[in-house]
């Protein structure tokens, strides 16, 4: 793990398709493997997979049939702080945490995000919505939901 610059950020566009989640996960892992601890990287990859997967399943694509994936890394005295952000065309309703039956095949994605991230939320504008998750070593993991827009 290297220290590098104080802040780094990336933005990629992936297909609004299951392959988009795979591409986003691999790109994130490649970019941050030498920058963040392995346990944090595993959490980031898991949350990004859920965010992109939810965008593909529950939201419309952005123009061009894509989803925008961005992440920002800031070095702090307590360790790296990372924000993941997935922007899509929005859906009929915003993200909602569901109660999944024990044998249900889906319905746990936002619970996974809330359990791994320090906080997460949704922002809406005229073009669609962004769902974001932050990982802050100084903050306790909480299931805060922030909705703006």
C-alpha positions in Angstrom: 0.0 0.0 0.0 1.5 3.3 -1.0 0.6 6.8 0.2 0.7 8.8 -3.1 -1.2 12.1 -3.4 -3.7 13.4 -0.9 -6.7 13.1 -3.2 -7.4 11.0 -6.3 -10.6 10.6 -8.2 -11.9 8.6 -11.2 -15.0 8.5 -13.3 -15.9 5.8 -15.8 -18.9 5.0 -17.9 -20.0 1.3 -18.0 -22.9 -0.4 -19.9 -26.3 -0.5 -18.2 -26.0 -4.2 -18.2 -24.7 -6.9 -15.8 -21.3 -6.7 -17.5 -21.1 -3.0 -16.4 -20.9 -4.1 -12.8 -18.1 -6.5 -13.5 -16.2 -3.8 -15.5 -16.6 -1.3 -12.7 -15.5 -3.8 -10.0 -12.4 -4.7 -11.9 -11.5 -1.1 -12.6 -11.9 -0.1 -9.0 -9.8 -3.0 -7.8 -7.1 -2.3 -10.3 -6.9 1.4 -9.4 -7.0 1.0 -5.6 -5.2 -2.3 -4.9 -1.9 -0.6 -4.0 -3.6 2.4 -2.3 -6.0 1.1 0.3 -5.9 -1.8 2.8 -7.2 -5.1 1.4 -10.1 -5.3 3.8 -11.3 -1.8 2.7 -10.8 -2.8 -0.9 -13.0 -5.9 -0.5 -15.8 -3.7 1.1 -15.5 -1.1 -1.7 -15.7 -3.8 -4.4 -18.8 -5.4 -2.7 -20.6 -2.1 -2.3 -19.8 -1.0 -5.9 -21.2 -4.3 -7.2 -24.4 -3.7 -5.3 -24.7 0.0 -6.4 -24.2 -0.8 -10.1 -26.3 -4.0 -9.9 -29.2 -2.0 -8.4 -28.8 0.7 -11.1 -29.0 -2.0 -13.8 -32.0 -3.8 -12.2 -34.1 -0.9 -10.9 -33.2 2.3 -12.8 -33.2 3.6 -16.4 -29.8 4.1 -18.1 -28.3 7.5 -18.8 -28.4 8.6 -22.4 -26.3 6.2 -24.5 -27.4 3.2 -22.4 -24.8 3.7 -19.7 -24.3 4.1 -16.0 -21.6 6.5 -14.6 -19.4 5.2 -11.9 -17.1 7.5 -9.9 -14.9 7.2 -6.8 -12.9 9.7 -4.8 -10.1 8.8 -2.4 -8.7 11.2 0.2 -5.8 10.5 2.4 -6.5 11.5 6.0 -4.6 11.1 9.2 -6.9 8.3 10.3 -6.6 6.5 7.0 -8.1 6.7 3.5 -11.6 8.1 3.0 -13.4 6.8 -0.1 -16.7 7.8 -1.7 -18.3 5.7 -4.4 -21.0 7.2 -6.6 -23.2 5.5 -9.2 -25.3 7.7 -11.4 -28.2 6.4 -13.5 -31.3 7.7 -15.2 -33.5 7.1 -12.2 -36.4 4.8 -11.7 -40.1 4.9 -10.9 -39.2 5.1 -7.2 -36.0 5.8 -5.3 -33.9 3.2 -3.6 -35.8 1.5 -0.7 -34.5 -0.9 1.8 -36.6 -4.1 1.7 -37.1 -6.9 4.2 -36.0 -10.0 2.4 -37.3 -13.4 3.3 -34.5 -15.8 4.4 -34.9 -17.8 1.1 -35.3 -14.8 -1.1 -32.8 -14.5 -4.0 -32.6 -10.7 -3.8 -33.6 -7.7 -1.6 -30.4 -7.4 0.5 -28.3 -5.0 -1.5 -29.0 -1.8 0.4 -28.6 -3.6 3.7 -25.1 -4.7 2.5 -24.3 -1.2 1.5 -25.6 0.2 4.9 -23.6 -2.4 6.8 -20.3 -1.9 5.1 -20.3 1.9 4.4 -20.0 4.7 7.0 -23.0 6.4 5.4 -24.9 6.3 2.1 -27.5 8.4 0.3 -29.3 9.4 -2.8 -29.2 12.7 -4.8 -31.6 13.5 -7.6 -31.4 16.1 -10.3 -33.0 16.7 -13.6 -31.0 14.0 -15.3 -31.4 11.1 -12.9 -30.1 10.0 -9.6 -26.8 9.3 -7.9 -26.5 6.7 -5.1 -23.4 7.2 -3.1 -21.6 5.4 -0.2 -18.8 6.8 1.9 -16.1 4.9 3.8 -14.6 6.9 6.6 -12.1 5.3 9.0 -12.8 8.0 11.6 -16.6 7.3 11.5 -18.4 4.3 12.8 -20.2 2.2 10.2 -23.8 3.3 10.3 -26.9 2.8 8.2 -27.6 6.5 7.6 -29.6 7.4 4.6 -29.4 10.9 3.2 -31.8 11.9 0.4 -31.3 15.2 -1.4 -32.9 16.7 -4.4 
